[in-house]
Amino acid sequence: MLKKNVGSLDRILRIVIGLALIIGFFVNTEASLRWLYLIGIIPLVTGLMSSCPLYSIFGINTCKK
């Protein structure tokens, strides 16, 4: 199991940004590079799991203990 390394404020921001990008994918149907909105899946998943693999690699931890 992945270790928690994403704090509450960081987690909320990731979820909001991820949802906004995914909503943008469905709203902006005429864009030529529309698929780039799907990158919002990454912050959404890391926010929901409270764990970020890049934070683990760089030794960052925003989670209070």
PDB file of N, H, CA, C and O in Angstrom:
ATOM      1  N   MET A   1       0.841  -1.180   0.000  1.00  0.00           N
ATOM      2  CA  MET A   1       0.000   0.000   0.000  1.00  0.00           C
ATOM      3  C   MET A   1       0.886   1.242   0.000  1.00  0.00           C
ATOM      4  O   MET A   1       1.954   1.259   0.611  1.00  0.00           O
ATOM      5  N   LEU A   2       0.436   2.256  -0.679  1.00  0.00           N
ATOM      6  H   LEU A   2      -0.432   2.243  -1.175  1.00  0.00           H
ATOM      7  CA  LEU A   2       1.200   3.485  -0.758  1.00  0.00           C
ATOM      8  C   LEU A   2       1.068   4.293   0.531  1.00  0.00           C
ATOM      9  O   LEU A   2       0.009   4.322   1.158  1.00  0.00           O
ATOM     10  N   LYS A   3       2.153   4.940   0.909  1.00  0.00           N
ATOM     11  H   LYS A   3       3.014   4.916   0.399  1.00  0.00           H
ATOM     12  CA  LYS A   3       2.177   5.747   2.119  1.00  0.00           C
ATOM     13  C   LYS A   3       1.519   7.099   1.858  1.00  0.00           C
ATOM     14  O   LYS A   3       1.713   7.693   0.798  1.00  0.00           O
ATOM     15  N   LYS A   4       0.739   7.584   2.828  1.00  0.00           N
ATOM     16  H   LYS A   4       0.581   7.101   3.689  1.00  0.00           H
ATOM     17  CA  LYS A   4       0.102   8.895   2.699  1.00  0.00           C
ATOM     18  C   LYS A   4       1.166   9.976   2.731  1.00  0.00           C
ATOM     19  O   LYS A   4       1.960  10.039   3.670  1.00  0.00           O
ATOM     20  N   ASN A   5       1.190  10.831   1.711  1.00  0.00           N
ATOM     21  H   ASN A   5       0.546  10.780   0.949  1.00  0.00           H
ATOM     22  CA  ASN A   5       2.144  11.933   1.695  1.00  0.00           C
ATOM     23  C   ASN A   5       1.515  13.218   1.141  1.00  0.00           C
ATOM     24  O   ASN A   5       2.233  14.159   0.804  1.00  0.00           O
ATOM     25  N   VAL A   6       0.192  13.262   1.048  1.00  0.00           N
ATOM     26  H   VAL A   6      -0.391  12.497   1.322  1.00  0.00           H
ATOM     27  CA  VAL A   6      -0.524  14.435   0.537  1.00  0.00           C
ATOM     28  C   VAL A   6      -1.407  14.967   1.664  1.00  0.00           C
ATOM     29  O   VAL A   6      -2.273  14.258   2.176  1.00  0.00           O
ATOM     30  N   GLY A   7      -1.174  16.224   2.044  1.00  0.00           N
ATOM     31  H   GLY A   7      -0.470  16.800   1.628  1.00  0.00           H
ATOM     32  CA  GLY A   7      -1.938  16.850   3.116  1.00  0.00           C
ATOM     33  C   GLY A   7      -3.339  17.233   2.689  1.00  0.00           C
ATOM     34  O   GLY A   7      -3.709  17.069   1.526  1.00  0.00           O
ATOM     35  N   SER A   8      -4.122  17.745   3.634  1.00  0.00           N
ATOM     36  H   SER A   8      -3.822  17.878   4.578  1.00  0.00           H
ATOM     37  CA  SER A   8      -5.536  18.016   3.370  1.00  0.00           C
ATOM     38  C   SER A   8      -5.741  19.144   2.351  1.00  0.00           C
ATOM     39  O   SER A   8      -6.562  18.997   1.446  1.00  0.00           O
ATOM     40  N   LEU A   9      -5.022  20.259   2.473  1.00  0.00           N
ATOM     41  H   LEU A   9      -4.354  20.378   3.209  1.00  0.00           H
ATOM     42  CA  LEU A   9      -5.177  21.355   1.512  1.00  0.00           C
ATOM     43  C   LEU A   9      -4.712  20.915   0.124  1.00  0.00           C
ATOM     44  O   LEU A   9      -5.373  21.188  -0.878  1.00  0.00           O
ATOM     45  N   ASP A  10      -3.579  20.239   0.080  1.00  0.00           N
ATOM     46  H   ASP A  10      -3.042  20.018   0.894  1.00  0.00           H
ATOM     47  CA  ASP A  10      -3.045  19.720  -1.181  1.00  0.00           C
ATOM     48  C   ASP A  10      -4.041  18.746  -1.809  1.00  0.00           C
ATOM     49  O   ASP A  10      -4.249  18.757  -3.022  1.00  0.00           O
ATOM     50  N   ARG A  11      -4.641  17.920  -0.992  1.00  0.00           N
ATOM     51  H   ARG A  11      -4.471  17.911  -0.006  1.00  0.00           H
ATOM     52  CA  ARG A  11      -5.603  16.922  -1.459  1.00  0.00           C
ATOM     53  C   ARG A  11      -6.839  17.588  -2.065  1.00  0.00           C
ATOM     54  O   ARG A  11      -7.300  17.197  -3.137  1.00  0.00           O
ATOM     55  N   ILE A  12      -7.371  18.597  -1.370  1.00  0.00           N
ATOM     56  H   ILE A  12      -6.996  18.915  -0.499  1.00  0.00           H
ATOM     57  CA  ILE A  12      -8.548  19.315  -1.868  1.00  0.00           C
ATOM     58  C   ILE A  12      -8.249  19.994  -3.200  1.00  0.00           C
ATOM     59  O   ILE A  12      -9.055  19.931  -4.129  1.00  0.00           O
ATOM     60  N   LEU A  13      -7.090  20.641  -3.293  1.00  0.00           N
ATOM     61  H   LEU A  13      -6.435  20.692  -2.539  1.00  0.00           H
ATOM     62  CA  LEU A  13      -6.712  21.312  -4.544  1.00  0.00           C
ATOM     63  C   LEU A  13      -6.577  20.316  -5.693  1.00  0.00           C
ATOM     64  O   LEU A  13      -7.021  20.589  -6.808  1.00  0.00           O
ATOM     65  N   ARG A  14      -5.975  19.181  -5.429  1.00  0.00           N
ATOM     66  H   ARG A  14      -5.615  18.959  -4.523  1.00  0.00           H
ATOM     67  CA  ARG A  14      -5.827  18.163  -6.476  1.00  0.00           C
ATOM     68  C   ARG A  14      -7.185  17.662  -6.970  1.00  0.00           C
ATOM     69  O   ARG A  14      -7.391  17.497  -8.173  1.00  0.00           O
ATOM     70  N   ILE A  15      -8.099  17.425  -6.046  1.00  0.00           N
ATOM     71  H   ILE A  15      -7.931  17.560  -5.070  1.00  0.00           H
ATOM     72  CA  ILE A  15      -9.422  16.919  -6.427  1.00  0.00           C
ATOM     73  C   ILE A  15     -10.173  17.972  -7.238  1.00  0.00           C
ATOM     74  O   ILE A  15     -10.777  17.650  -8.261  1.00  0.00           O
ATOM     75  N   VAL A  16     -10.141  19.226  -6.791  1.00  0.00           N
ATOM     76  H   VAL A  16      -9.650  19.488  -5.960  1.00  0.00           H
ATOM     77  CA  VAL A  16     -10.850  20.298  -7.499  1.00  0.00           C
ATOM     78  C   VAL A  16     -10.265  20.513  -8.895  1.00  0.00           C
ATOM     79  O   VAL A  16     -11.013  20.623  -9.866  1.00  0.00           O
ATOM     80  N   ILE A  17      -8.952  20.572  -9.005  1.00  0.00           N
ATOM     81  H   ILE A  17      -8.344  20.482  -8.216  1.00  0.00           H
ATOM     82  CA  ILE A  17      -8.309  20.775 -10.308  1.00  0.00           C
ATOM     83  C   ILE A  17      -8.577  19.586 -11.227  1.00  0.00           C
ATOM     84  O   ILE A  17      -8.865  19.765 -12.411  1.00  0.00           O
ATOM     85  N   GLY A  18      -8.483  18.378 -10.685  1.00  0.00           N
ATOM     86  H   GLY A  18      -8.249  18.232  -9.723  1.00  0.00           H
ATOM     87  CA  GLY A  18      -8.748  17.184 -11.490  1.00  0.00           C
ATOM     88  C   GLY A  18     -10.169  17.154 -12.018  1.00  0.00           C
ATOM     89  O   GLY A  18     -10.394  16.862 -13.193  1.00  0.00           O
ATOM     90  N   LEU A  19     -11.134  17.456 -11.148  1.00  0.00           N
ATOM     91  H   LEU A  19     -10.951  17.693 -10.194  1.00  0.00           H
ATOM     92  CA  LEU A  19     -12.534  17.484 -11.586  1.00  0.00           C
ATOM     93  C   LEU A  19     -12.779  18.585 -12.610  1.00  0.00           C
ATOM     94  O   LEU A  19     -13.525  18.385 -13.568  1.00  0.00           O
ATOM     95  N   ALA A  20     -12.156  19.749 -12.415  1.00  0.00           N
ATOM     96  H   ALA A  20     -11.550  19.912 -11.636  1.00  0.00           H
ATOM     97  CA  ALA A  20     -12.331  20.854 -13.361  1.00  0.00           C
ATOM     98  C   ALA A  20     -11.803  20.479 -14.749  1.00  0.00           C
ATOM     99  O   ALA A  20     -12.437  20.784 -15.759  1.00  0.00           O
ATOM    100  N   LEU A  21     -10.664  19.831 -14.795  1.00  0.00           N
ATOM    101  H   LEU A  21     -10.149  19.583 -13.974  1.00  0.00           H
ATOM    102  CA  LEU A  21     -10.116  19.414 -16.091  1.00  0.00           C
ATOM    103  C   LEU A  21     -10.985  18.352 -16.761  1.00  0.00           C
ATOM    104  O   LEU A  21     -11.194  18.399 -17.973  1.00  0.00           O
ATOM    105  N   ILE A  22     -11.480  17.415 -15.998  1.00  0.00           N
ATOM    106  H   ILE A  22     -11.310  17.377 -15.014  1.00  0.00           H
ATOM    107  CA  ILE A  22     -12.336  16.367 -16.573  1.00  0.00           C
ATOM    108  C   ILE A  22     -13.657  16.965 -17.056  1.00  0.00           C
ATOM    109  O   ILE A  22     -14.161  16.581 -18.112  1.00  0.00           O
ATOM    110  N   ILE A  23     -14.215  17.896 -16.295  1.00  0.00           N
ATOM    111  H   ILE A  23     -13.806  18.207 -15.438  1.00  0.00           H
ATOM    112  CA  ILE A  23     -15.435  18.580 -16.740  1.00  0.00           C
ATOM    113  C   ILE A  23     -15.154  19.361 -18.023  1.00  0.00           C
ATOM    114  O   ILE A  23     -15.983  19.387 -18.933  1.00  0.00           O
ATOM    115  N   GLY A  24     -13.988  19.993 -18.092  1.00  0.00           N
ATOM    116  H   GLY A  24     -13.315  19.972 -17.353  1.00  0.00           H
ATOM    117  CA  GLY A  24     -13.592  20.710 -19.305  1.00  0.00           C
ATOM    118  C   GLY A  24     -13.543  19.804 -20.526  1.00  0.00           C
ATOM    119  O   GLY A  24     -13.844  20.236 -21.639  1.00  0.00           O
ATOM    120  N   PHE A  25     -13.167  18.559 -20.320  1.00  0.00           N
ATOM    121  H   PHE A  25     -12.922  18.208 -19.416  1.00  0.00           H
ATOM    122  CA  PHE A  25     -13.143  17.592 -21.422  1.00  0.00           C
ATOM    123  C   PHE A  25     -14.532  17.401 -22.023  1.00  0.00           C
ATOM    124  O   PHE A  25     -14.686  17.336 -23.242  1.00  0.00           O
ATOM    125  N   PHE A  26     -15.539  17.313 -21.160  1.00  0.00           N
ATOM    126  H   PHE A  26     -15.414  17.366 -20.169  1.00  0.00           H
ATOM    127  CA  PHE A  26     -16.898  17.082 -21.640  1.00  0.00           C
ATOM    128  C   PHE A  26     -17.578  18.357 -22.131  1.00  0.00           C
ATOM    129  O   PHE A  26     -18.453  18.293 -22.994  1.00  0.00           O
ATOM    130  N   VAL A  27     -17.191  19.503 -21.599  1.00  0.00           N
ATOM    131  H   VAL A  27     -16.480  19.555 -20.898  1.00  0.00           H
ATOM    132  CA  VAL A  27     -17.822  20.770 -21.980  1.00  0.00           C
ATOM    133  C   VAL A  27     -17.241  21.311 -23.283  1.00  0.00           C
ATOM    134  O   VAL A  27     -17.979  21.822 -24.125  1.00  0.00           O
ATOM    135  N   ASN A  28     -15.947  21.203 -23.451  1.00  0.00           N
ATOM    136  H   ASN A  28     -15.347  20.788 -22.766  1.00  0.00           H
ATOM    137  CA  ASN A  28     -15.259  21.779 -24.603  1.00  0.00           C
ATOM    138  C   ASN A  28     -15.110  20.729 -25.706  1.00  0.00           C
ATOM    139  O   ASN A  28     -14.011  20.235 -25.959  1.00  0.00           O
ATOM    140  N   THR A  29     -16.213  20.397 -26.352  1.00  0.00           N
ATOM    141  H   THR A  29     -17.106  20.798 -26.146  1.00  0.00           H
ATOM    142  CA  THR A  29     -16.205  19.302 -27.333  1.00  0.00           C
ATOM    143  C   THR A  29     -15.598  19.690 -28.676  1.00  0.00           C
ATOM    144  O   THR A  29     -15.264  18.807 -29.467  1.00  0.00           O
ATOM    145  N   GLU A  30     -15.447  20.965 -28.954  1.00  0.00           N
ATOM    146  H   GLU A  30     -15.718  21.682 -28.312  1.00  0.00           H
ATOM    147  CA  GLU A  30     -14.935  21.405 -30.249  1.00  0.00           C
ATOM    148  C   GLU A  30     -13.417  21.613 -30.284  1.00  0.00           C
ATOM    149  O   GLU A  30     -12.863  21.900 -31.345  1.00  0.00           O
ATOM    150  N   ALA A  31     -12.751  21.475 -29.162  1.00  0.00           N
ATOM    151  H   ALA A  31     -13.202  21.241 -28.300  1.00  0.00           H
ATOM    152  CA  ALA A  31     -11.306  21.716 -29.095  1.00  0.00           C
ATOM    153  C   ALA A  31     -10.542  20.625 -29.830  1.00  0.00           C
ATOM    154  O   ALA A  31     -10.908  19.451 -29.774  1.00  0.00           O
ATOM    155  N   SER A  32      -9.480  21.022 -30.518  1.00  0.00           N
ATOM    156  H   SER A  32      -9.182  21.976 -30.563  1.00  0.00           H
ATOM    157  CA  SER A  32      -8.694  20.046 -31.276  1.00  0.00           C
ATOM    158  C   SER A  32      -7.821  19.183 -30.348  1.00  0.00           C
ATOM    159  O   SER A  32      -7.582  18.012 -30.642  1.00  0.00           O
ATOM    160  N   LEU A  33      -7.354  19.743 -29.256  1.00  0.00           N
ATOM    161  H   LEU A  33      -7.548  20.695 -29.017  1.00  0.00           H
ATOM    162  CA  LEU A  33      -6.542  18.989 -28.312  1.00  0.00           C
ATOM    163  C   LEU A  33      -7.335  18.681 -27.039  1.00  0.00           C
ATOM    164  O   LEU A  33      -6.808  18.760 -25.929  1.00  0.00           O
ATOM    165  N   ARG A  34      -8.577  18.337 -27.216  1.00  0.00           N
ATOM    166  H   ARG A  34      -9.005  18.272 -28.117  1.00  0.00           H
ATOM    167  CA  ARG A  34      -9.507  18.075 -26.122  1.00  0.00           C
ATOM    168  C   ARG A  34      -9.014  16.975 -25.192  1.00  0.00           C
ATOM    169  O   ARG A  34      -9.278  17.026 -23.990  1.00  0.00           O
ATOM    170  N   TRP A  35      -8.321  16.006 -25.707  1.00  0.00           N
ATOM    171  H   TRP A  35      -8.106  15.965 -26.683  1.00  0.00           H
ATOM    172  CA  TRP A  35      -7.860  14.871 -24.922  1.00  0.00           C
ATOM    173  C   TRP A  35      -6.877  15.288 -23.827  1.00  0.00           C
ATOM    174  O   TRP A  35      -6.676  14.544 -22.867  1.00  0.00           O
ATOM    175  N   LEU A  36      -6.260  16.471 -23.957  1.00  0.00           N
ATOM    176  H   LEU A  36      -6.423  17.076 -24.737  1.00  0.00           H
ATOM    177  CA  LEU A  36      -5.329  16.931 -22.922  1.00  0.00           C
ATOM    178  C   LEU A  36      -6.024  17.197 -21.592  1.00  0.00           C
ATOM    179  O   LEU A  36      -5.385  17.172 -20.540  1.00  0.00           O
ATOM    180  N   TYR A  37      -7.335  17.452 -21.634  1.00  0.00           N
ATOM    181  H   TYR A  37      -7.855  17.472 -22.488  1.00  0.00           H
ATOM    182  CA  TYR A  37      -8.088  17.634 -20.398  1.00  0.00           C
ATOM    183  C   TYR A  37      -8.077  16.359 -19.547  1.00  0.00           C
ATOM    184  O   TYR A  37      -8.249  16.424 -18.329  1.00  0.00           O
ATOM    185  N   LEU A  38      -7.877  15.226 -20.172  1.00  0.00           N
ATOM    186  H   LEU A  38      -7.737  15.173 -21.160  1.00  0.00           H
ATOM    187  CA  LEU A  38      -7.898  13.957 -19.438  1.00  0.00           C
ATOM    188  C   LEU A  38      -6.705  13.812 -18.501  1.00  0.00           C
ATOM    189  O   LEU A  38      -6.666  12.894 -17.683  1.00  0.00           O
ATOM    190  N   ILE A  39      -5.732  14.714 -18.617  1.00  0.00           N
ATOM    191  H   ILE A  39      -5.764  15.460 -19.282  1.00  0.00           H
ATOM    192  CA  ILE A  39      -4.621  14.699 -17.670  1.00  0.00           C
ATOM    193  C   ILE A  39      -5.122  14.986 -16.259  1.00  0.00           C
ATOM    194  O   ILE A  39      -4.407  14.746 -15.286  1.00  0.00           O
ATOM    195  N   GLY A  40      -6.345  15.496 -16.142  1.00  0.00           N
ATOM    196  H   GLY A  40      -6.926  15.690 -16.932  1.00  0.00           H
ATOM    197  CA  GLY A  40      -6.965  15.735 -14.845  1.00  0.00           C
ATOM    198  C   GLY A  40      -7.202  14.464 -14.051  1.00  0.00           C
ATOM    199  O   GLY A  40      -7.465  14.525 -12.850  1.00  0.00           O
ATOM    200  N   ILE A  41      -7.113  13.322 -14.701  1.00  0.00           N
ATOM    201  H   ILE A  41      -6.899  13.273 -15.677  1.00  0.00           H
ATOM    202  CA  ILE A  41      -7.268  12.044 -14.002  1.00  0.00           C
ATOM    203  C   ILE A  41      -6.142  11.868 -12.979  1.00  0.00           C
ATOM    204  O   ILE A  41      -6.363  11.313 -11.902  1.00  0.00           O
ATOM    205  N   ILE A  42      -4.954  12.334 -13.309  1.00  0.00           N
ATOM    206  H   ILE A  42      -4.775  12.784 -14.184  1.00  0.00           H
ATOM    207  CA  ILE A  42      -3.797  12.152 -12.427  1.00  0.00           C
ATOM    208  C   ILE A  42      -3.974  12.885 -11.097  1.00  0.00           C
ATOM    209  O   ILE A  42      -3.872  12.255 -10.044  1.00  0.00           O
ATOM    210  N   PRO A  43      -4.241  14.212 -11.110  1.00  0.00           N
ATOM    211  CA  PRO A  43      -4.419  14.857  -9.795  1.00  0.00           C
ATOM    212  C   PRO A  43      -5.659  14.352  -9.055  1.00  0.00           C
ATOM    213  O   PRO A  43      -5.670  14.320  -7.825  1.00  0.00           O
ATOM    214  N   LEU A  44      -6.689  13.964  -9.781  1.00  0.00           N
ATOM    215  H   LEU A  44      -6.680  13.991 -10.780  1.00  0.00           H
ATOM    216  CA  LEU A  44      -7.883  13.443  -9.131  1.00  0.00           C
ATOM    217  C   LEU A  44      -7.574  12.149  -8.389  1.00  0.00           C
ATOM    218  O   LEU A  44      -7.963  11.996  -7.231  1.00  0.00           O
ATOM    219  N   VAL A  45      -6.895  11.233  -9.022  1.00  0.00           N
ATOM    220  H   VAL A  45      -6.579  11.357  -9.963  1.00  0.00           H
ATOM    221  CA  VAL A  45      -6.577   9.940  -8.399  1.00  0.00           C
ATOM    222  C   VAL A  45      -5.596  10.123  -7.240  1.00  0.00           C
ATOM    223  O   VAL A  45      -5.772   9.517  -6.183  1.00  0.00           O
ATOM    224  N   THR A  46      -4.566  10.951  -7.427  1.00  0.00           N
ATOM    225  H   THR A  46      -4.423  11.442  -8.286  1.00  0.00           H
ATOM    226  CA  THR A  46      -3.611  11.146  -6.334  1.00  0.00           C
ATOM    227  C   THR A  46      -4.267  11.861  -5.156  1.00  0.00           C
ATOM    228  O   THR A  46      -3.898  11.621  -4.006  1.00  0.00           O
ATOM    229  N   GLY A  47      -5.229  12.729  -5.427  1.00  0.00           N
ATOM    230  H   GLY A  47      -5.529  12.924  -6.361  1.00  0.00           H
ATOM    231  CA  GLY A  47      -5.951  13.391  -4.349  1.00  0.00           C
ATOM    232  C   GLY A  47      -6.859  12.433  -3.603  1.00  0.00           C
ATOM    233  O   GLY A  47      -6.947  12.489  -2.376  1.00  0.00           O
ATOM    234  N   LEU A  48      -7.527  11.564  -4.324  1.00  0.00           N
ATOM    235  H   LEU A  48      -7.455  11.519  -5.320  1.00  0.00           H
ATOM    236  CA  LEU A  48      -8.417  10.595  -3.686  1.00  0.00           C
ATOM    237  C   LEU A  48      -7.646   9.540  -2.879  1.00  0.00           C
ATOM    238  O   LEU A  48      -8.128   9.063  -1.852  1.00  0.00           O
ATOM    239  N   MET A  49      -6.449   9.183  -3.352  1.00  0.00           N
ATOM    240  H   MET A  49      -6.057   9.571  -4.186  1.00  0.00           H
ATOM    241  CA  MET A  49      -5.634   8.187  -2.655  1.00  0.00           C
ATOM    242  C   MET A  49      -4.778   8.797  -1.550  1.00  0.00           C
ATOM    243  O   MET A  49      -4.240   8.066  -0.719  1.00  0.00           O
ATOM    244  N   SER A  50      -4.643  10.122  -1.524  1.00  0.00           N
ATOM    245  H   SER A  50      -5.080  10.716  -2.198  1.00  0.00           H
ATOM    246  CA  SER A  50      -3.784  10.834  -0.559  1.00  0.00           C
ATOM    247  C   SER A  50      -2.330  10.401  -0.665  1.00  0.00           C
ATOM    248  O   SER A  50      -1.585  10.444   0.314  1.00  0.00           O
ATOM    249  N   SER A  51      -1.938   9.986  -1.856  1.00  0.00           N
ATOM    250  H   SER A  51      -2.543   9.951  -2.651  1.00  0.00           H
ATOM    251  CA  SER A  51      -0.566   9.553  -2.072  1.00  0.00           C
ATOM    252  C   SER A  51      -0.122   9.955  -3.476  1.00  0.00           C
ATOM    253  O   SER A  51      -0.841   9.744  -4.453  1.00  0.00           O
ATOM    254  N   CYS A  52       1.076  10.537  -3.560  1.00  0.00           N
ATOM    255  H   CYS A  52       1.660  10.708  -2.766  1.00  0.00           H
ATOM    256  CA  CYS A  52       1.603  10.965  -4.842  1.00  0.00           C
ATOM    257  C   CYS A  52       2.956  10.289  -5.073  1.00  0.00           C
ATOM    258  O   CYS A  52       3.876  10.466  -4.274  1.00  0.00           O
ATOM    259  N   PRO A  53       3.088   9.522  -6.149  1.00  0.00           N
ATOM    260  CA  PRO A  53       4.358   8.852  -6.423  1.00  0.00           C
ATOM    261  C   PRO A  53       5.526   9.821  -6.615  1.00  0.00           C
ATOM    262  O   PRO A  53       6.645   9.514  -6.206  1.00  0.00           O
ATOM    263  N   LEU A  54       5.289  10.978  -7.225  1.00  0.00           N
ATOM    264  H   LEU A  54       4.380  11.228  -7.557  1.00  0.00           H
ATOM    265  CA  LEU A  54       6.366  11.956  -7.397  1.00  0.00           C
ATOM    266  C   LEU A  54       6.826  12.521  -6.058  1.00  0.00           C
ATOM    267  O   LEU A  54       8.015  12.770  -5.861  1.00  0.00           O
ATOM    268  N   TYR A  55       5.896  12.721  -5.153  1.00  0.00           N
ATOM    269  H   TYR A  55       4.930  12.519  -5.313  1.00  0.00           H
ATOM    270  CA  TYR A  55       6.274  13.176  -3.813  1.00  0.00           C
ATOM    271  C   TYR A  55       7.174  12.135  -3.151  1.00  0.00           C
ATOM    272  O   TYR A  55       8.130  12.499  -2.466  1.00  0.00           O
ATOM    273  N   SER A  56       6.890  10.864  -3.342  1.00  0.00           N
ATOM    274  H   SER A  56       6.114  10.568  -3.899  1.00  0.00           H
ATOM    275  CA  SER A  56       7.710   9.798  -2.767  1.00  0.00           C
ATOM    276  C   SER A  56       9.116   9.819  -3.343  1.00  0.00           C
ATOM    277  O   SER A  56      10.093   9.646  -2.615  1.00  0.00           O
ATOM    278  N   ILE A  57       9.218  10.028  -4.640  1.00  0.00           N
ATOM    279  H   ILE A  57       8.424  10.169  -5.232  1.00  0.00           H
ATOM    280  CA  ILE A  57      10.520  10.049  -5.306  1.00  0.00           C
ATOM    281  C   ILE A  57      11.376  11.202  -4.784  1.00  0.00           C
ATOM    282  O   ILE A  57      12.565  11.030  -4.518  1.00  0.00           O
ATOM    283  N   PHE A  58      10.755  12.389  -4.637  1.00  0.00           N
ATOM    284  H   PHE A  58       9.789  12.529  -4.854  1.00  0.00           H
ATOM    285  CA  PHE A  58      11.506  13.573  -4.219  1.00  0.00           C
ATOM    286  C   PHE A  58      11.529  13.769  -2.702  1.00  0.00           C
ATOM    287  O   PHE A  58      12.128  14.731  -2.222  1.00  0.00           O
ATOM    288  N   GLY A  59      10.900  12.891  -1.951  1.00  0.00           N
ATOM    289  H   GLY A  59      10.414  12.110  -2.342  1.00  0.00           H
ATOM    290  CA  GLY A  59      10.916  12.971  -0.494  1.00  0.00           C
ATOM    291  C   GLY A  59      10.075  14.086   0.086  1.00  0.00           C
ATOM    292  O   GLY A  59      10.374  14.586   1.170  1.00  0.00           O
ATOM    293  N   ILE A  60       9.020  14.488  -0.622  1.00  0.00           N
ATOM    294  H   ILE A  60       8.777  14.083  -1.503  1.00  0.00           H
ATOM    295  CA  ILE A  60       8.131  15.550  -0.164  1.00  0.00           C
ATOM    296  C   ILE A  60       6.970  14.923   0.599  1.00  0.00           C
ATOM    297  O   ILE A  60       6.442  13.882   0.207  1.00  0.00           O
ATOM    298  N   ASN A  61       6.582  15.572   1.694  1.00  0.00           N
ATOM    299  H   ASN A  61       7.011  16.418   2.012  1.00  0.00           H
ATOM    300  CA  ASN A  61       5.442  15.091   2.475  1.00  0.00           C
ATOM    301  C   ASN A  61       4.693  16.304   3.005  1.00  0.00           C
ATOM    302  O   ASN A  61       5.217  17.034   3.847  1.00  0.00           O
ATOM    303  N   THR A  62       3.459  16.531   2.519  1.00  0.00           N
ATOM    304  H   THR A  62       3.034  15.938   1.835  1.00  0.00           H
ATOM    305  CA  THR A  62       2.643  17.649   2.982  1.00  0.00           C
ATOM    306  C   THR A  62       1.602  17.189   3.995  1.00  0.00           C
ATOM    307  O   THR A  62       0.774  17.983   4.440  1.00  0.00           O
ATOM    308  N   CYS A  63       1.639  15.938   4.352  1.00  0.00           N
ATOM    309  H   CYS A  63       2.311  15.293   3.990  1.00  0.00           H
ATOM    310  CA  CYS A  63       0.679  15.369   5.304  1.00  0.00           C
ATOM    311  C   CYS A  63       1.195  15.595   6.727  1.00  0.00           C
ATOM    312  O   CYS A  63       2.327  15.239   7.053  1.00  0.00           O
ATOM    313  N   LYS A  64       0.338  16.195   7.574  1.00  0.00           N
ATOM    314  H   LYS A  64      -0.582  16.484   7.310  1.00  0.00           H
ATOM    315  CA  LYS A  64       0.715  16.419   8.972  1.00  0.00           C
ATOM    316  C   LYS A  64       0.607  15.120   9.736  1.00  0.00           C
ATOM    317  O   LYS A  64      -0.287  14.310   9.492  1.00  0.00           O
ATOM    318  N   LYS A  65       1.523  14.931  10.659  1.00  0.00           N
ATOM    319  H   LYS A  65       2.249  15.589  10.857  1.00  0.00           H
ATOM    320  CA  LYS A  65       1.494  13.704  11.455  1.00  0.00           C
ATOM    321  C   LYS A  65       1.207  14.014  12.879  1.00  0.00           C
ATOM    322  O   LYS A  65       1.143  13.106  13.708  1.00  0.00           O
TER     323      LYS A  65
END
